[in-house]
Each structure stands twice: as C-alpha cells, then as structure tokens.
C-alpha cells in the first residue's frame, strides 16, 4: 500500500507572487525616480517641462487618473494648480485654486502632516470641505497629498487623484509620493537658480556695456587703493592706456596744487563704516579736482568715490566716477569775467550818473530859477512874446528835470542803491497832495478829476516820497492820454493790503502791447511820439518802486475806451536780511522771491507762533522765510512721528499742515490725532492741498469741504500758495498777519 502525502501550498505561492508583484512595483518606482533625476530637463531649469515630465511619470508608476502640482500664492492665502496631468486624455491643464479661508481643515493638515492619505474623500474631514465643489466633479474617490517643503517652508503640494473604487494607500506609495514632491522641490530650486544666474549674467553684461561705453571715466580699485580696472573714457581723459593705469594709485595723477584736496581713501572708509543693525547707507565722497594729462595739460573733473561691499557687507572695492568738466569750467570762467565786466560797467554807470546828477541839475536849477524871476517880472515887465518864451523855457526845464530825475531814480533802483523808509501814512493826506499837484493840468484839458477813499483805507505802509511819485506818474499819464472825459483815483482796502486805482476814459491800450508797457524808454506806438510827450520811463519806474515795497502795478485796458492802473501795496513787506536782499513779488497765483534792492523797513513784532508741517522742502523753506520775515515765530518739520511732540513743545497759534507727507501717514491722519486731544480741539489748523483739489470754501456739497469738516480743519490753502491767499489766512486766524 502506498501512502501519498498532499500539502496545500496555495497560500505560500500566492504570497510569493504578491511579493514578486510588490518587488516589481517598487523597482518600477525606483527606476522612475532614477530616470527623473537623470533627466536633462532638470538641468535646463525649464520648470514647466520638468513638472510635466514628473506628473506623467508619477501617474504611470502609481496607475492613477491624475497627478497635479499645486503651489502657494505670494501671500499664502491659497494654493493654485500649475500643472494637472490626466492619464486618459494625456493632457496637462492648470488654473484651479483652493482658498485657505474656505478649507481650514485641509490647509491645517498640509502644514502639520508629512503626507495626507485619504481613502474616502467624502468621509474624511480633511477633504470634505471641497469634495462636492471640486473632487466629485472629477469623479475622484481617493487622494494622496505630499507636501513640497523647502527647509521649514511649505511651497505647495503634489496631489495624486484616484478614480473608481476606494483605494487603500500603502506606505510604499506614500514614500514614493514624498520622493516625487522632493523632485518637484528640486525642479523649482533649479529653475530659480538658473533664472537668478541668467539675470546675473544679463546684469553683468549691461554693467560691462555701461562701463565700457560710458562717456564718464570709471575706475575700480582694491582696498590697497590700487587700480584693478578702468574704462576707455578714463584712459582717454588722462592719456594713458589701461595697462599703464593698472596697479597704480589714482592719486598719482592729481595735479600737484590740488594735493591739499587729495583723496584720503582710509578716511572715506572710516566715514562710511556700515552699522549692520541700523543699515546706515554709505555716502560717496565728492570733490572737484584737477588731474594732469600725460601731455601736461590740466583736466578739470568732478570726482565721486563710493565703497562697494562684499557679500558680508564689508568694503571690498573703491568705485570712482570721474566726469570731465573742463569745458564747463572754461565757460564758468568766461561767465565770471563777463559778470565782472558787467558789474564794472554798472559801477561806472552809477558813478557817472552820480556825477552827472550834480552837473546837470545845478545849471538846470539856475535856468528854472531865473525863468521864474522873469515870470514874476521882478526885473521888469515883459511883452507878450517874451512872456511866452519864458513860460516855454520854464516848462521845458520842468520836463528836463523830470526826465533827469526818472533816469537817476531808475538807475539807482536797478543798481540796488535805492532805500525805502517805510512808515504808516495817512492815505487822505497823500491823495490830497498828489491831486493838488495835477489838478491844474486836468483843468486845462477840461477833464473831470475825482477821488474816492473808502473809510477802512485810512492808512498805508509806504515810503512817503516814493508813493507820491508813483501816484503822480499814474495820474500824469492818465491826464496825458485822455483827450476828454474824466480821471478818477479810488483807494480801497483789501485783506492783504491796499489798492490805489487810477482810471481814465482815454485812448486805451491794445492788450497785445501790455508786455511792453513797463519797459524803460518804450512807447507803445511810435506815432504817439509826435502827439504825446514822454520817454516811457514813468511806468517802468513806478512798477520797480512798487515791487520794492513788496507790491506791484497791474493794468486793465480796452483800446478806445480807457485804462485802469492798479497800484497794490501790502500791509507788510518781505525783506531779506542778506546783503543782496530779496523782495517778495506780488501776484495772484504764485509765491516767489526775486532779487531786488534792499528795503529799510521798521521791525515788526507779532509774537505769534506757526507750526509748518510739509513734505516739500523748497516750499516749506520759502514759507518759513516769508513768515519769519513778517514777524512770526515759525517751526518747520517733515517728521510725522514727532508731530504731536512738536505741538506740545512749540505751542503754536496756527498749524499749516500738508495733506501729503513723506511717510505713510497723511495730514488727515495727523489732524485726526490732534483733534482727539481736548486741549487742541480749538487750535486753528489750515490744510495745504495739491493744486488739483479745488473747491469753494462755502460750497457745502463739495468733497473737500466735507473732508475739512469731518477732519476738524479750519481752512485750506491750495498749492502753489499765493501771497494774497496766505495773508488772508493769517488775517482770518491770527488777526495781525
């Protein structure tokens, strides 16, 4: 009898087959990873191509419907799909996104877990937030997410999507997914590195092109102060080739007489030492120096030396920029000689006129005095013809004396030798004096001469002799050019000063001739020379004298109907303390300081304080100078951080606050802070706005008016700030401005 033993080996055989399948599966994954790492696409830095290759290989290895790469946006508020590969359609898509605010559980899992293996997307809290809105639309039942990490920073995630029945993810698949995420990170790093290298090469090429093609000399020296590179412009400037300059000291080529201004490189290093905590910026050393060319000639240059740091913020090179300014210096020298010649000519003219003043007036006074004796018949009677001749001699003498006086006065004003003594004057007395002087001339021409002085216009600030001269010039011209009709003198007070208006019904002036009206020795129509006497000096002198007072003369006229000349004199005048002087020029739409002769003005003591808060340095300095000149105590600042501190310490009576400031804080913000302090709720604050913001102060529906009211501002000034508007504000809120 035979005994046959039978053993069931189905299960071990199945296990062996499973192990073989698993081994082949893992080997396939390893080969996929090896092929990806050796791919040329990674080395080329083409991120798009690299991600396409990765997603396709991952989908094949794991037998998945889709594999995608999602990256965070710049503010980490969402992740965006930059590549999603579908193995069925073999297509790559992009553009999907998930907001962090809508999926907090999912994003928290991304940040905390090494990988997210979700077998059932509809019953896992990590994916339920977007399972209906996104995953179900793509028929996804299971997902595996592998975070993309760069150090501790989460860049995004690689998403593996399974379609069909529920899939149980294995540990090997999770490890493979993590390796794929590492490859994505590598592709991103390579792409960024290649982009940086490309940008660096481009920057170096541009720098090299600028370095070589620049018309300005450039030198690079090491910390031993020896030249290691120069451009062609510097070689041409000094007459040496690059090899001759290399390893030399730039200071060796400075002209010997400029050695006292020689470069001290170590001093530059000491002055520009970098504070690593405060990151104080380095400042270039600048100077005008003369270099000696190889042929012995001198080259004027403007030199700027800067320090170039290494990667550790330590000085590594000296960069020297050298501009050839020889031609400019020659031009400056010529201009200086021309200026000196002009000044010498002006002095000679002034000396000549001063001498001629006595030499001309002395005999002229004798002629006019003797003519008066003859007119009064002190030495005997005259017949009619003799009396006519004497009167003609006297009137001619008057005209000649007026001409001499005008020429001398104009010369004194232009030479800066005229001084004014400004005093409070009674307007009524001034007007009576000038009217009495010209009334006979008006009567002889049968012209009506009227005067009107408004009650509030009782006092003006002026030089007594010069204001009479200005009014006489205007009235005399009005009478001269008015054949018939009337002449009027009207005096009116305005917030910023006083206006004298001389009107006539004469021949008028064409508007195209206004530009020539105030030029010396200029008559508007040569045909008038025969009909009307005059040299054209009166109006030119009147305007110059008005501007010396800080005012001006303006005109309105219609040809054939008449003219109106308006003489404006301010209540206070801007006077510079410097020798050259500076007089404010009056105008409706501008605030400017122009050169003019010095003026003697009485001291003003207002004892009011103004805090000026603005970002435009030039405008702020100009306002400060003007306000201080007319008697205010002014403190200027552009630092918004110290605004309230300045207010507490300075205790201003008025604040001029610019809307736009240098920092992120605006004028409105500072005003809001100020009004929150009870003790400053009644402090007058005037907002300074850009020119484009225009609004009527009394227009309640306007945006700026509402903003002013809401913010607690008292008023506003529109840039560019005019003197008229500024003085009106001072009068309104300080009372004695």
Long-range contacts (C-beta under 8 A, 24 or more apart in sequence): 22-172, 25-172, 26-172, 28-61, 29-61, 29-62, 29-172, 29-176, 32-57, 32-58, 32-60, 32-61, 33-176, 33-179, 33-180, 33-183, 36-183, 37-183, 42-186, 42-187, 42-190, 43-190, 44-194, 45-190, 45-191, 45-193, 45-194, 45-195, 46-191, 47-187, 47-188, 47-190, 47-191, 48-83, 50-187, 50-190, 50-191, 51-82, 51-83, 51-184, 51-187, 52-83, 52-85, 52-92, 54-180, 54-183, 54-184, 54-187, 55-83, 55-84, 55-85, 55-92, 56-85, 56-87, 58-158, 58-160, 58-176, 58-177, 58-180, 59-85, 59-87, 60-87, 61-176, 62-160, 62-173, 62-176, 62-177, 64-160, 64-161, 64-162, 65-139, 65-140, 65-161, 65-162, 65-163, 65-164, 66-138, 66-140, 66-159, 66-160, 66-161, 66-163, 67-158, 67-159, 67-160, 67-161, 67-180, 68-158, 68-159, 68-161, 69-148, 69-156, 69-157, 69-158, 69-159, 69-184, 70-96, 70-98, 70-156, 70-157, 70-158, 70-159, 71-148, 71-155, 71-156, 72-154, 72-155, 72-156, 76-100, 77-101, 79-156, 79-157, 84-159, 96-134, 98-130, 98-134, 102-129, 102-130, 103-129, 103-130, 104-129, 105-129, 106-130, 110-145, 110-147, 110-154, 110-157, 111-154, 113-147, 114-147, 114-178, 115-144, 115-145, 115-146, 115-147, 115-174, 115-177, 115-178, 116-143, 116-144, 116-145, 117-144, 117-169, 117-174, 118-142, 118-143, 118-144, 118-145, 119-166, 119-167, 119-168, 119-169, 120-166, 135-161, 138-163, 139-163, 141-165, 141-166, 141-167, 142-166, 142-167, 142-169, 144-169, 144-173, 144-174, 144-177, 145-177, 146-174, 146-177, 146-178, 146-180, 146-181, 147-181, 148-181, 148-184, 148-185, 148-188, 149-181, 149-185, 150-185, 150-188, 150-189, 155-185, 155-188, 156-184, 157-181, 158-184, 216-321, 216-322, 216-323, 216-324, 217-301, 217-321, 217-322, 217-323, 217-324, 218-319, 218-320, 218-321, 218-322, 219-245, 219-250, 219-318, 219-319, 219-320, 219-322, 220-308, 220-317, 220-318, 220-319, 220-320, 221-250, 221-265, 221-317, 221-318, 221-320, 222-316, 222-317, 222-318, 223-269, 223-315, 223-316, 223-317, 223-318, 225-249, 225-250, 225-251, 225-265, 225-318, 228-317, 234-322, 237-291, 237-293, 237-299, 237-301, 237-322, 237-324, 238-291, 238-293, 238-294, 238-299, 239-293, 239-294, 239-295, 240-294, 250-320, 253-291, 253-292, 254-289, 254-290, 254-291, 254-292, 255-289, 255-290, 255-291, 255-292, 255-298, 256-292, 257-290, 258-289, 258-290, 261-287, 261-289, 263-287, 263-303, 263-305, 265-305, 265-318, 268-305, 268-307, 268-318, 269-307, 269-315, 272-307, 272-315, 274-309, 274-313, 276-313, 282-306, 282-307, 284-321, 288-325, 291-322, 298-326, 299-324, 299-326, 300-324, 300-325, 300-326, 300-328, 300-329, 301-325, 301-326, 346-415, 349-411, 349-415, 350-411, 350-412, 350-415, 350-417, 353-407, 353-408, 353-411, 357-404, 357-408, 360-404, 361-401, 361-404, 364-397, 364-400, 364-401, 364-404, 367-393, 367-397, 368-394, 368-397, 368-398, 368-401, 371-397, 399-533, 403-535, 403-537, 406-535, 406-537, 406-538, 406-541, 407-537, 409-469, 409-541, 409-545, 410-520, 410-537, 410-540, 410-541, 410-544, 413-541, 413-544, 413-545, 413-548, 413-597, 414-544, 416-580, 416-581, 416-596, 416-597, 416-598, 417-597, 418-548, 418-597, 419-597, 419-598, 419-599, 419-600, 420-462, 420-463, 420-466, 420-548, 420-549, 420-599, 420-600, 420-601, 421-463, 421-464, 421-600, 422-461, 422-462, 422-463, 422-549, 422-573, 422-599, 422-600, 422-601, 422-602, 423-461, 423-462, 423-463, 423-464, 423-602, 424-459, 424-460, 424-461, 425-459, 425-460, 425-461, 425-462, 425-464, 425-467, 426-458, 426-459, 427-453, 427-457, 427-458, 427-459, 427-460, 427-491, 427-498, 428-453, 428-458, 430-460, 430-464, 430-467, 430-468, 430-471, 431-471, 431-489, 431-491, 433-468, 434-468, 434-471, 434-472, 434-475, 434-489, 435-475, 435-489, 437-472, 438-472, 438-475, 438-476, 438-479, 441-476, 441-479, 442-479, 442-487, 445-479, 445-482, 445-483, 445-484, 446-484, 447-479, 447-482, 447-484, 447-485, 447-486, 447-487, 448-485, 448-486, 448-487, 449-486, 449-487, 449-488, 450-486, 450-487, 450-488, 450-489, 451-488, 451-489, 451-490, 452-488, 452-489, 452-490, 452-491, 453-490, 453-491, 454-491, 454-492, 454-493, 456-493, 457-491, 457-492, 457-493, 457-498, 460-497, 460-498, 460-569, 461-549, 461-569, 461-570, 461-571, 461-572, 461-573, 462-549, 462-569, 463-549, 466-545, 466-548, 466-549, 467-549, 467-569, 469-541, 469-542, 469-545, 470-542, 470-545, 470-546, 470-553, 470-567, 471-500, 471-502, 471-567, 473-538, 473-539, 473-541, 473-542, 474-500, 474-502, 474-542, 474-553, 474-565, 474-567, 475-502, 476-538, 477-534, 477-538, 477-539, 477-565, 478-502, 478-503, 478-504, 478-506, 478-563, 478-565, 479-504, 480-532, 480-533, 480-534, 481-506, 481-507, 481-532, 481-563, 482-506, 482-507, 482-562, 483-507, 485-562, 494-568, 495-724, 495-727, 495-728, 495-731, 496-570, 496-571, 496-723, 496-724, 496-727, 496-728, 496-731, 497-551, 497-568, 497-569, 497-570, 497-571, 497-727, 498-568, 498-569, 498-571, 499-566, 499-567, 499-568, 499-569, 500-566, 500-567, 500-569, 501-564, 501-565, 501-566, 501-567, 502-564, 502-565, 502-567, 503-562, 503-563, 503-564, 503-565, 504-562, 504-563, 505-561, 505-562, 506-562, 506-563, 507-559, 507-560, 508-557, 508-558, 508-559, 508-560, 508-561, 508-562, 508-563, 509-555, 509-557, 509-559, 509-563, 510-559, 511-557, 514-555, 514-557, 517-555, 518-542, 518-543, 518-553, 542-567, 547-583, 547-585, 547-586, 547-596, 548-583, 548-596, 548-597, 548-599, 549-573, 549-599, 550-574, 550-583, 550-584, 550-586, 550-599, 551-586, 552-585, 552-586, 552-587, 570-723, 570-727, 571-727, 572-604, 572-630, 572-631, 573-599, 573-601, 573-630, 574-625, 574-626, 574-629, 574-630, 575-599, 575-601, 575-629, 576-625, 576-629, 584-626, 584-723, 586-723, 586-724, 587-722, 587-723, 588-722, 588-724, 589-720, 589-722, 590-720, 590-722, 591-622, 591-623, 591-626, 591-720, 591-721, 591-722, 591-723, 591-726, 593-622, 593-625, 593-626, 604-630, 604-631, 605-631, 606-630, 606-631, 606-632, 606-734, 606-736, 606-737, 607-631, 607-633, 608-632, 608-633, 608-653, 608-654, 608-734, 608-736, 608-737, 609-633, 609-634, 609-635, 609-650, 609-651, 609-652, 609-653, 609-654, 610-634, 610-635, 610-652, 610-653, 610-654, 610-655, 610-656, 611-635, 611-637, 611-646, 611-647, 611-650, 611-652, 611-654, 611-655, 611-656, 612-636, 612-637, 612-656, 613-637, 613-638, 613-640, 613-643, 613-655, 613-656, 613-657, 613-658, 613-661, 613-667, 613-670, 614-638, 614-656, 614-657, 614-658, 614-661, 614-688, 615-658, 615-660, 615-661, 615-662, 616-658, 619-719, 619-720, 619-721, 623-656, 623-721, 623-726, 626-723, 626-726, 630-737, 632-730, 632-734, 632-737, 638-662, 640-665, 640-669, 640-670, 643-670, 643-673, 643-674, 644-670, 644-673, 644-674, 644-677, 647-674, 647-680, 647-683, 652-683, 653-683, 653-684, 653-733, 653-734, 654-683, 654-684, 654-685, 654-686, 654-730, 654-733, 654-734, 655-683, 655-684, 655-685, 655-686, 656-686, 656-688, 656-717, 657-685, 657-686, 657-687, 657-688, 657-713, 658-687, 658-688, 659-687, 659-688, 659-689, 659-690, 659-693, 660-690, 668-707, 668-711, 671-711, 671-712, 671-713, 672-711, 672-712, 674-712, 675-711, 675-712, 681-712, 684-714, 684-715, 684-733, 685-712, 685-713, 685-714, 686-713, 686-714, 686-715, 686-716, 686-717, 686-729, 686-733, 687-711, 687-713, 687-715, 687-716, 687-717, 688-716, 688-717, 688-719, 688-721, 689-716, 689-717, 689-718, 689-719, 690-718, 690-719, 691-718, 691-719, 691-720, 693-718, 694-718
